[in-house]
Amino acid sequence: MSPEATSEEPAVTTEVESAVVVDRSSHSISRRRIPENVLKVLYRLHRSGYRAYLCGGSVRDLLMHRPPKDFDVATDAHPMEIRRLFRNSRIIGRRFRLVHVIFQDMIVEVSTFRREPERPSEENAELLITDDNTFGSPLQDARRRDFTMNALFYNIADFSVIDYVGGLEDMARKHVRVIGDPDIRFREDPVRMMRAIEFASRLGFQIEEGTYAAILRHKNEILKASPPRVSEEILELLRRGWSRGAIRLMVDSGLLEPLLPEVYRAIAGDRAPYFWKMLEVLDRTVQAGRKISDAVLFSVLVLPWVMEELEQEEQRRHGRMRIGDVLVFIRDLIQPICARMALPAGMRHQIELALETLWRLLEPPADRRSQFRFVYREPFSDALSLLELYALSSGKYIEVFRQWNAFAQRVKRAEGEAQPLPHRKRRRRR
């Protein structure tokens, strides 16, 4: 049964502690779709006298008949009590203490119900959360979560679904709605604005009007968020196959502008129409199961800006740039962005080489020896993936890509056919 059905059958729901409780016969979650190790954790907590709820995105995805990315457990047991119940566990985190129950093939994350931290009374006080370890009730725990559809609980005691915040109704309406006052919640954690965009793109939902208006008001707050968290959220949008809708929303809401003003200027409006086609091609490629490196994903995001800057630089120089100059130019160009996003040095180096090699692939060398050297260079594979996405989306350099791809395939086949000489053992002297 769909989530819509759960919100339309009041005869089988009951109000308990301000919650809508949907009994087992009226929702679609089956224990057969929950991994055995997760059930072990839930049952041991329940049999030890604690509340044990499946929580968050896994409940949402199970109701929508989508495979959950992970399964999280919430309980009224404190971290040390959970640790005593499970010998195969460890406590992690400072701002947010969790217990990881470790199995051979998975880790089950268990958290204690929490309540919202005390907020300062001053009107203009800093609301950014730096500590979140105040334990509370299930109702308080639901209200401190980010979005209504992520605050649902599945109770292992009676297999019911518990909704304290109207998540089932928002799922029926296909709305992404923040819990509580969006102005406060986005100031507490600005990354929630990016997550709203992610969920809307992933699930095909609309961002609720009040939530979207708050994103427009507080878009510059994103600069207060941790750069590694922000860069990981951006990469996650590109990794999962819903990047076109997400980046479109980030541009329309203005959220991309404070983060990556250079990219925003290059793609806003109709300045780079091929960019949106490139994201479509990327999404199809990822959804087909093909692995794309993070360096290529980030390179896709900055490509329109980098290509524009390279073309303008060559116009200023009245000719093709020398090989050594291209790498230096790209390095100086993207270094501020990589520093702002706190990208690791190794990844930054991969991005630089991939973009530089792509630029050189656009005009293949005439002699075969130089072509062989290109194929054996470390960044060739990333550059070829970039060239494929760029060619298929822009309509340019398609024949160049085909030639390079065919040549690379011939080289690989030749390597596979080359048999190594048999190894002859040397006779030991007596």
C-alpha positions as CSV (number, residue, x, y, z in Angstrom):
1,M,0.0,0.0,0.0
2,S,1.3,3.5,-0.9
3,P,2.0,6.3,1.5
4,E,-1.0,8.1,0.2
5,A,-3.2,5.3,1.5
6,T,-1.9,5.6,5.0
7,S,-3.0,9.3,5.2
8,E,-6.5,8.5,3.9
9,E,-7.7,5.8,6.4
10,P,-8.4,7.4,9.7
11,A,-10.3,4.3,10.9
12,V,-7.0,2.4,11.3
13,T,-4.9,5.2,12.8
14,T,-4.8,6.3,16.5
15,E,-3.5,9.4,18.2
16,V,-0.9,8.6,20.8
17,E,1.3,11.4,22.3
18,S,0.4,13.7,19.4
19,A,1.4,11.1,16.9
20,V,-0.5,9.4,14.1
21,V,0.0,5.6,14.5
22,V,-0.7,3.4,11.5
23,D,-1.1,-0.2,12.4
24,R,0.5,-3.1,10.6
25,S,-2.5,-3.9,8.4
26,S,-2.5,-0.4,6.9
27,H,1.0,0.2,5.6
28,S,3.4,-1.6,3.2
29,I,6.5,-2.2,5.3
30,S,7.4,-5.8,5.5
31,R,10.2,-7.3,7.7
32,R,11.3,-9.3,4.7
33,R,12.7,-6.1,3.3
34,I,14.6,-5.3,6.4
35,P,18.1,-6.9,6.7
36,E,18.5,-9.7,9.2
37,N,21.2,-7.8,11.2
38,V,19.0,-4.7,11.5
39,L,16.2,-6.9,12.9
40,K,18.6,-8.5,15.4
41,V,19.5,-5.0,16.8
42,L,15.8,-4.0,17.0
43,Y,14.7,-7.2,18.7
44,R,17.6,-7.2,21.2
45,L,16.8,-3.6,22.2
46,H,13.1,-4.4,22.5
47,R,13.6,-7.6,24.5
48,S,15.9,-5.7,26.9
49,G,13.1,-3.3,27.8
50,Y,14.0,-0.4,25.5
51,R,12.0,1.2,22.7
52,A,13.4,0.3,19.4
53,Y,12.4,2.1,16.2
54,L,13.6,2.0,12.6
55,C,13.9,5.7,11.7
56,G,14.6,8.3,9.1
57,G,15.1,7.7,5.4
58,S,14.8,3.9,5.6
59,V,11.1,4.2,6.7
60,R,10.4,6.7,4.0
61,D,12.0,4.5,1.3
62,L,10.3,1.3,2.5
63,L,6.9,3.1,2.3
64,M,7.7,4.3,-1.2
65,H,8.9,0.8,-2.3
66,R,12.4,2.1,-2.9
67,P,15.6,0.3,-1.7
68,P,16.9,2.2,1.4
69,K,20.6,3.3,1.2
70,D,21.0,2.5,4.9
71,F,19.0,1.5,8.0
72,D,19.2,3.5,11.2
73,V,17.8,2.6,14.6
74,A,16.6,5.0,17.3
75,T,16.1,4.0,20.9
76,D,15.7,5.4,24.4
77,A,18.7,3.4,25.6
78,H,21.8,5.7,26.2
79,P,25.0,5.0,24.3
80,M,26.7,3.2,27.1
81,E,23.6,1.0,27.6
82,I,23.7,0.2,23.9
83,R,27.4,-0.6,24.1
84,R,26.8,-3.1,27.0
85,L,24.1,-4.9,25.0
86,F,26.2,-5.3,21.9
87,R,29.8,-6.5,22.3
88,N,30.4,-5.9,18.6
89,S,29.8,-2.2,18.9
90,R,31.7,1.1,19.4
91,I,30.7,4.6,20.4
92,I,31.6,7.3,17.9
93,G,31.2,11.1,17.5
94,R,31.4,14.2,19.7
95,R,28.8,16.6,18.5
96,F,26.4,13.7,18.0
97,R,27.3,10.5,19.9
98,L,26.2,7.3,18.1
99,V,26.8,3.6,18.5
100,H,27.9,1.5,15.5
101,V,26.9,-2.2,15.8
102,I,29.4,-3.9,13.6
103,F,28.5,-7.1,11.6
104,Q,30.6,-8.9,9.0
105,D,28.8,-7.4,6.1
106,M,27.3,-4.1,7.4
107,I,27.2,-1.5,10.2
108,V,24.0,-0.7,11.9
109,E,23.9,2.8,13.3
110,V,22.0,3.3,16.6
111,S,21.2,6.7,18.1
112,T,19.5,7.7,21.3
113,F,16.4,9.8,21.1
114,R,17.4,13.5,21.3
115,R,15.6,16.8,21.8
116,E,16.3,20.2,20.2
117,P,19.2,22.1,21.9
118,E,18.4,25.3,23.8
119,R,18.4,28.3,21.6
120,P,19.7,31.7,22.6
121,S,17.0,34.3,23.3
122,E,18.7,37.1,21.5
123,E,17.1,37.9,18.1
124,N,20.4,38.0,16.1
125,A,22.2,35.3,18.0
126,E,24.2,32.7,16.2
127,L,22.0,29.6,15.8
128,L,24.6,27.2,14.2
129,I,24.5,23.9,16.2
130,T,27.8,22.8,17.6
131,D,26.6,20.2,20.1
132,D,23.6,17.9,19.9
133,N,23.8,15.3,22.7
134,T,20.8,16.3,24.8
135,F,18.6,13.2,25.1
136,G,14.8,13.3,24.9
137,S,11.6,11.5,23.9
138,P,10.5,10.1,20.5
139,L,8.3,13.1,20.0
140,Q,11.2,15.5,20.7
141,D,13.5,13.4,18.5
142,A,11.1,13.6,15.6
143,R,10.7,17.3,15.9
144,R,14.5,17.9,15.8
145,R,14.9,16.1,12.5
146,D,15.3,18.0,9.3
147,F,12.2,17.1,7.1
148,T,8.8,15.6,7.9
149,M,9.3,12.6,5.6
150,N,12.5,11.8,7.4
151,A,10.9,11.8,10.9
152,L,8.9,8.6,10.6
153,F,9.4,5.7,12.9
154,Y,8.7,1.9,12.5
155,N,8.1,0.3,15.9
156,I,9.4,-3.3,16.1
157,A,7.1,-3.9,19.1
158,D,3.9,-3.9,17.1
159,F,5.1,-3.2,13.5
160,S,3.3,0.1,13.4
161,V,4.4,3.4,11.7
162,I,4.5,6.4,14.0
163,D,4.3,9.9,12.6
164,Y,4.6,12.9,14.9
165,V,5.1,15.7,12.3
166,G,2.8,15.1,9.3
167,G,5.4,13.2,7.2
168,L,2.8,10.8,5.8
169,E,0.6,13.7,4.6
170,D,3.6,15.4,3.0
171,M,4.6,12.2,1.2
172,A,1.1,11.9,-0.1
173,R,1.4,15.5,-1.5
174,K,4.9,14.9,-2.7
175,H,6.2,17.8,-0.6
176,V,9.6,18.4,0.9
177,R,8.8,20.4,4.1
178,V,11.2,21.3,6.8
179,I,10.1,20.6,10.4
180,G,9.5,23.7,12.5
181,D,10.4,27.3,11.5
182,P,12.5,27.0,8.3
183,D,14.2,30.4,9.1
184,I,15.5,28.9,12.3
185,R,16.2,25.4,11.0
186,F,18.3,26.6,8.1
187,R,20.3,28.9,10.3
188,E,21.0,26.0,12.7
189,D,22.3,23.9,9.9
190,P,22.6,25.5,6.4
191,V,23.4,22.2,4.7
192,R,19.7,21.4,5.2
193,M,19.0,23.7,2.3
194,M,21.1,21.5,0.0
195,R,19.4,18.4,1.4
196,A,16.0,19.8,0.6
197,I,17.1,20.2,-3.0
198,E,18.6,16.7,-3.0
199,F,15.4,15.1,-1.8
200,A,13.2,17.0,-4.2
201,S,15.4,15.9,-7.1
202,R,15.9,12.3,-6.0
203,L,12.2,11.7,-5.2
204,G,10.5,13.9,-7.8
205,F,8.9,16.0,-5.1
206,Q,8.3,19.7,-4.8
207,I,9.9,21.9,-2.1
208,E,7.0,23.2,0.0
209,E,6.4,26.9,-0.5
210,G,7.5,28.1,2.9
211,T,10.6,26.0,2.9
212,Y,11.6,27.2,-0.6
213,A,11.0,30.9,0.4
214,A,13.4,30.4,3.4
215,I,16.1,29.0,1.1
216,L,15.8,32.2,-1.0
217,R,16.2,34.3,2.2
218,H,19.0,32.4,3.8
219,K,21.1,31.2,0.8
220,N,24.2,33.1,1.9
221,E,24.1,31.2,5.3
222,I,25.5,28.2,3.3
223,L,29.0,29.9,3.6
224,K,28.9,29.2,7.4
225,A,28.6,25.4,6.8
226,S,31.6,23.1,7.0
227,P,33.4,23.1,3.5
228,P,34.0,19.3,3.6
229,R,30.2,18.7,4.2
230,V,29.3,21.1,1.4
231,S,31.6,19.5,-1.1
232,E,30.5,16.0,-0.1
233,E,26.8,17.1,-0.6
234,I,27.7,18.5,-4.1
235,L,29.5,15.3,-5.1
236,E,26.6,13.2,-3.8
237,L,24.3,15.1,-6.1
238,L,26.5,14.2,-9.0
239,R,27.2,10.5,-8.0
240,R,23.6,9.3,-7.7
241,G,22.0,10.1,-11.1
242,W,19.8,13.1,-10.2
243,S,22.3,15.9,-10.8
244,R,20.4,17.8,-13.5
245,G,17.4,18.6,-11.4
246,A,19.5,19.3,-8.3
247,I,21.9,21.7,-10.0
248,R,19.0,23.4,-11.8
249,L,17.3,24.0,-8.4
250,M,20.6,25.3,-6.9
251,V,20.8,27.8,-9.7
252,D,17.2,28.8,-9.6
253,S,17.2,29.3,-5.8
254,G,20.6,31.1,-6.0
255,L,22.1,28.6,-3.6
256,L,25.0,27.9,-6.0
257,E,26.0,31.6,-6.4
258,P,27.6,32.0,-2.9
259,L,29.3,28.6,-3.1
260,L,30.6,28.6,-6.7
261,P,30.2,32.2,-8.1
262,E,32.5,31.4,-11.0
263,V,30.4,28.4,-12.1
264,Y,27.2,30.2,-11.4
265,R,28.1,33.0,-13.8
266,A,29.1,30.5,-16.5
267,I,25.9,28.5,-16.5
268,A,23.2,30.9,-15.3
269,G,20.6,31.7,-17.9
270,D,21.3,30.3,-21.4
271,R,25.1,30.9,-21.3
272,A,26.0,27.2,-21.5
273,P,23.0,25.2,-22.8
274,Y,25.2,22.1,-23.4
275,F,25.9,22.0,-19.7
276,W,22.4,20.8,-18.8
277,K,22.5,18.2,-21.6
278,M,25.9,17.1,-20.2
279,L,24.2,16.5,-16.7
280,E,21.5,14.5,-18.4
281,V,24.1,12.3,-20.1
282,L,26.0,12.0,-16.8
283,D,22.8,11.0,-14.9
284,R,22.0,8.3,-17.5
285,T,25.6,7.0,-17.4
286,V,25.5,6.8,-13.6
287,Q,22.1,5.1,-13.5
288,A,23.3,2.5,-15.9
289,G,25.9,1.5,-13.3
290,R,29.0,2.9,-14.8
291,K,31.6,4.2,-12.2
292,I,32.7,7.8,-12.6
293,S,35.5,9.1,-10.5
294,D,34.9,12.1,-8.2
295,A,37.6,14.0,-10.1
296,V,35.5,13.7,-13.3
297,L,32.3,14.6,-11.5
298,F,33.8,17.8,-10.1
299,S,35.4,18.5,-13.5
300,V,32.0,18.3,-15.1
301,L,30.7,21.0,-12.7
302,V,33.4,23.5,-13.5
303,L,33.9,22.6,-17.2
304,P,31.8,25.4,-18.8
305,W,33.7,28.0,-16.8
306,V,37.2,26.4,-17.4
307,M,36.5,26.0,-21.2
308,E,35.3,29.6,-21.4
309,E,38.4,30.9,-19.6
310,L,40.8,28.8,-21.8
311,E,39.2,30.0,-25.0
312,Q,39.4,33.6,-23.8
313,E,43.1,33.2,-22.8
314,E,43.9,31.8,-26.3
315,Q,42.2,34.7,-27.9
316,R,44.3,37.1,-25.8
317,R,47.5,35.2,-26.9
318,H,46.3,35.0,-30.5
319,G,47.1,31.3,-30.8
320,R,47.2,27.9,-29.2
321,M,48.7,27.8,-25.7
322,R,51.8,25.8,-25.1
323,I,51.5,22.4,-23.3
324,G,53.2,23.6,-20.1
325,D,51.2,26.8,-20.0
326,V,47.8,25.0,-20.1
327,L,48.4,23.1,-16.9
328,V,49.7,26.1,-15.1
329,F,46.7,28.2,-16.2
330,I,44.2,25.5,-15.1
331,R,46.0,25.1,-11.8
332,D,45.8,28.8,-11.0
333,L,42.2,28.9,-12.2
334,I,40.7,26.2,-10.1
335,Q,43.0,26.4,-7.0
336,P,40.7,29.0,-5.2
337,I,37.6,26.8,-5.8
338,C,39.4,23.7,-4.5
339,A,40.6,25.5,-1.4
340,R,37.1,26.9,-0.8
341,M,35.6,23.5,-1.1
342,A,38.4,21.9,1.0
343,L,39.1,19.3,-1.6
344,P,42.0,16.9,-0.8
345,A,45.2,17.7,-2.6
346,G,45.2,14.4,-4.4
347,M,41.8,15.0,-5.9
348,R,42.7,18.6,-6.8
349,H,45.7,17.2,-8.7
350,Q,43.5,14.7,-10.5
351,I,41.0,17.4,-11.6
352,E,43.9,19.6,-12.9
353,L,45.3,16.7,-15.0
354,A,41.9,15.6,-16.3
355,L,41.0,19.1,-17.5
356,E,44.5,19.7,-19.0
357,T,44.5,16.4,-20.8
358,L,41.0,17.0,-22.1
359,W,42.1,20.3,-23.6
360,R,45.0,18.5,-25.3
361,L,42.8,15.7,-26.6
362,L,40.7,18.2,-28.5
363,E,43.6,18.5,-31.0
364,P,45.1,15.1,-31.3
365,P,48.9,14.9,-32.1
366,A,49.6,13.8,-35.6
367,D,52.3,11.2,-34.9
368,R,51.4,7.8,-33.5
369,R,54.1,7.8,-30.8
370,S,52.6,10.9,-29.2
371,Q,49.2,9.2,-29.3
372,F,50.5,6.2,-27.5
373,R,52.1,8.4,-24.8
374,F,48.7,10.0,-24.3
375,V,46.9,6.7,-23.8
376,Y,49.4,5.5,-21.2
377,R,49.2,8.7,-19.2
378,E,47.5,8.3,-15.9
379,P,44.8,11.0,-16.5
380,F,43.8,9.7,-19.9
381,S,40.9,7.6,-18.7
382,D,39.3,10.5,-16.8
383,A,40.0,12.9,-19.7
384,L,38.4,10.5,-22.1
385,S,35.3,10.2,-19.9
386,L,35.1,14.0,-19.8
387,L,35.5,14.2,-23.6
388,E,32.7,11.7,-24.0
389,L,30.3,13.7,-21.9
390,Y,31.3,17.0,-23.5
391,A,31.0,15.7,-27.1
392,L,27.7,14.0,-26.6
393,S,26.2,17.1,-25.0
394,S,27.6,19.9,-27.1
395,G,27.6,18.1,-30.4
396,K,31.2,19.2,-30.9
397,Y,34.3,16.9,-31.1
398,I,32.2,13.8,-31.5
399,E,34.5,12.4,-34.2
400,V,37.6,13.3,-32.1
401,F,36.1,11.3,-29.2
402,R,35.4,8.3,-31.5
403,Q,38.9,8.3,-32.8
404,W,40.5,8.5,-29.4
405,N,38.1,5.8,-28.0
406,A,38.8,3.5,-30.9
407,F,42.5,4.0,-30.6
408,A,42.4,3.3,-26.8
409,Q,40.4,0.1,-27.5
410,R,43.0,-1.1,-30.0
411,V,45.8,-0.5,-27.6
412,K,44.0,-2.5,-24.9
413,R,43.4,-5.4,-27.2
414,A,47.0,-5.4,-28.3
415,E,48.0,-5.5,-24.7
416,G,45.7,-8.4,-24.0
417,E,47.0,-10.3,-27.0
418,A,50.6,-9.8,-26.2
419,Q,51.8,-13.0,-24.3
420,P,54.7,-12.7,-22.0
421,L,57.7,-14.8,-22.7
422,P,57.9,-18.0,-20.6
423,H,60.1,-17.6,-17.5
424,R,63.1,-19.9,-17.6
425,K,64.4,-21.0,-14.2
426,R,68.1,-20.6,-13.8
427,R,69.9,-23.8,-12.7
428,R,71.5,-23.4,-9.3
429,R,75.3,-24.0,-9.2
430,R,76.5,-26.7,-6.9
